[in-house]
């Protein structure tokens, strides 16, 4: 069995009035092998909604891993105790939530009474419940230009956060929160799975946050997986593990993540359609994504070489 069956599942939606973009990457190819990957419309730039928050979380993870002593002081001597690498963050650094951060949509932070949160608290909220207020606070902390630099450094040229999350979009602001391609989203996940997203520690932190995602309604919806099994990312005999980030917006459903079974596959699936077509098209998009999920699961459950 090959990943070609994932592409076939994606192409089965060709008659639907929507764009379904799919990318899948074999994370652990055999020695000397380039690794299998497939894509369908995977280089088409589409709105990707909150799946793009993976890029923000990757930048936060990179900075948290940089919270070690600087290699050397400017004069070449030993750095002062507690000196941080430029741009580094501490996981327990308190972050004030400003009025400009608070927005509706997904999340809990705008509904909770606790006044103080740390950088890592905000990352968990962003990853687990796609908290928009936490997202805005983190974006304010690291800045949009930093996410653009990281995307460029990782070779993800078409994955872009354009703005903070807003309740309404009108004149003078970007029309969507983020755009990207299925290929870039899947590549970001593959880099983390291989431990090469900035560093092994940053990669592991990002995957840990993704593991906390509570939305399993897209790719994992119809597959046998354990969302709470300890020991991730170690395989669980006979069952799949999932770490992912989903996105939902008007005319958009997106899911990017990692399936861990007998083999590991990084994936991204993005559906985009004209909302004037009505709710039946939305339902068709969700069903198409879930069909791709079953094909991904079938591949991940087969032993290597089978």
N, C-alpha and C positions, 0 to 999 in steps of 0.2 A: 504494500500500500504506500502511496506517495502523497505529498501535499497537493498534487494535481486534483485530487478529489475535493479539496477545500475550494480550489478555483472553480471546479465544476458546480459546486453548491452555490457559489456566488453568481455564476453565469446563469443559473436556473431562474434568476429573478429578472433576466433581461427584458422580459415582456412587461414588467411592472412599470408604472409611471414614476420612477424614481431612479436616483443614482445610488448604487451600492458599491462602495470601494472597500476592497479587502486586501490585506497583506498578511502573510504568515512566514515565519522564519524558524528554521531548525536551529535551536540554540546550541546543541551539542553534536556537531557532525563528527564522523569518525576521523581518525588520525589521517592527515594528508588530504582530507576532503574539504571542498569549499563550503559545504553546507547547503541544504536545499532551501529554496524560498520560492514563493509564488505571489502573484499580485494580479488583481483585477481592478482596473481604474485606480490603481494604487498611487499614481503620481498626480491625480486630479486634486487641485486645491479646493477644499470645501470648508464650510463652517464646521468646527469640531466640538463646539460647546465646552463643557467642563472636562472632557478628556484631555484638553490642553493643559489643565492644571498639573499634569505630570511634569511639564517643563518647569513650572514654578517650584514644585516639590523637589525636582532634581537640583535646581539651583540652591534651594535651602539645604538640602542634604550635602551638597558640595561644600557649602560654607560651614556647616556644622562639623564636617570632617576636618576643615581647616582650622578649627579652634585649638590647635596645638601651639607650642612655643615656636616662635619664628626661628628659622634656621640660623640666623646670625644678626647681630645688631648692625646698624649702618656703618659703624667703624670696624666691623669685622670681629668684634668681641662677642662675648656671651650675651644673649638677649636678657632683658630684665625679666624677673619672675612675673608670670602672667601675661607677658607680651603675646599678642595674637598676630597671626598671619593677616595681612591686609584683606579686609572684606570678610573675615571669619565671623561666625556667630557662635554664641554659647547656647546650648539647648535650653538652659534654665533662665535665659535672659527674659525679664518681664517685658511685655509689649502692651502699651496702652491702646485700647480700642477707641478710636476717634469717631466722632459723629459721621465723618465722611466715609468711614469704612462700612457702616451699617447699611445693609440692603436686604431686600426680601429674597424670595426664591428659596433654594435649598439651604439647609443648615439649621443649627440650633443656637448659635452664639447670640444672635439678636434677640433671642427669647429667654436667655438665662440671666440671672441676677449677679453672678460673680463678676467683680470688676477687673481682676487681674488674671492674665494668662501668659504663659511662656511661649517662646518660639516653637518648641516641640508640641505643646498643647495645640497651637494653631495648625501645625502640620497634620496632626492626627485628625483634627476636626475637618480639615480640607479633604483629606484622603478618605475618611470613613463615611462622612455624610455630605461631602462636597460643599462644605459650609462657605457661603459667599462672603460673609463678613470676615471670617478668618482668612479667606483668600485675599481680600482687599487689604487687610492688615499686613500680610506677608508681602504682597506686591509693593506696598508703600515702604516696607522695610528694605527690600532688596533692589527695587526699581525695575521697571520694564526693560531698560537697556541691558541690564545684567542677564535677563532671560534670553534676550536676542544674542548676546555674546556667547552664552552657553550653547544655544542652538547652532550657531555658526561653528564653534569649536568642535562640536560633536558631529558636524556634517549634516545637520537637520535644517537645511536652508529654507524649507517651506513651512516650518512649524513656527507660528508667530502668535504671541499674545499682543493684542492691539491696544488694550485698554483695561481698566478695572471693571469689575462687575457693576452694572447699573440696573436700576429698576426700570428705567425707560431710556430709549435711545432716540435722539432727535438730531437736528442740525448741529454741526460743529463737533460731533463725537464720532468715532468709528462705528460703522453700522453693525458690527458684530464684535463679541468679546475676543474671539480667536479664530484663526484658520490654520489649516494644515493638510497633510496628506496621510493616507493610511500607511504608506511606506515609512514616513518619518516617525509616526507614532510607534509602529512596530519595531523600528530600529532602536528607538530610545529604550523600549522595554528589553530588547535583546542585549543592548549594552549593559543594562543593569543586571540582567540575568547572568551575563558572563563576567561581571565584576569590573567592567571597564568604563562605566559611567563615572568619569572623573577619578574614582578610586574604588577599591573593593569595599571599604567601609561605607562610603556614600552610596554605592550601589545597593548594599545590603539594607541600609536604612530606607532607601526609596522603596524597595520591594516589601519591607516590613510594613510601611505605611499603606501600600497598595493592598496588602493582605487584609487590612482592616475595612476595606470597602464593603458597605452594607447593601449596595444595589447589585443584585445578582439576577436582574430581570432580562438581560440581553443574552450575551454569548453563553453564560453558564446556566440559563434557565432550564434547559431540557437535558442537562447532562448530570450524571451521578458524581457529585463532588462533595467534599466535606469542607464547609467554610470555617470551621472552628478547630480543626485538628492541630495539635501542637507540633512543633518541630519543623515548620516550614522554613526553608524550601526543600527539605528532605522528602523524597517520594513516599507516598502512603500506599502500601501494597493493595492492589485491587481497586483503588479509587483515585480520583483526580483531586488536585489542589488548584486553587485559582487565586491569583493576585491581579487586581485590575483597577481601572478608573473609567467610569462611565460619564457620558455627557448627554444632556437633554435640553433642547431648545426648540423654538418654533421651527418645524420642518427639519429637525435634526435629531438623530439618535446615533451615539458613538460609544464604542467600547474598545479599550486597548488594555492588553494584559498578558499574563503568562499562565499557561496551563502546564502543570507538573504531573506527569504520570510515568509510564515506562520511559518516555522521552519528554523533553521540554520544548514547547513551541511558544514563541512570542507572536502576538497577533494584534491586529487592529481592524475594526469593521466600522465603517461610517456610512450611514444612510442619509440622503438628503432629498427632499421632495417639495413640491409646490403645495402649500397648505390650502390653497383654494380647491384642491382636489378632495378635501374632506377627510374625516376620520378613518375611512376605509383604507386610504393609502398609508396612513400611520400604522394601522394594524398590519398591513402587508409588509411594511418596512421592518417591524418588530419580528414578524414570523420569518422573514428572510434572514435577519441577523441570527436568530435562533437556529435556523437550519445550518448556517455556516458554523455555529458553535458545535453542533453535533458532528460535523465533519472534522473539525479541529480535535474534538475529544476522541473520535475514533482513531485518528492518527497518533495522538499522544499516548493512547493506551496500548498501541502495538509495540512490542519490543523492537529495538534497533535491529535492522536487517531482515525483519519479517515482512 
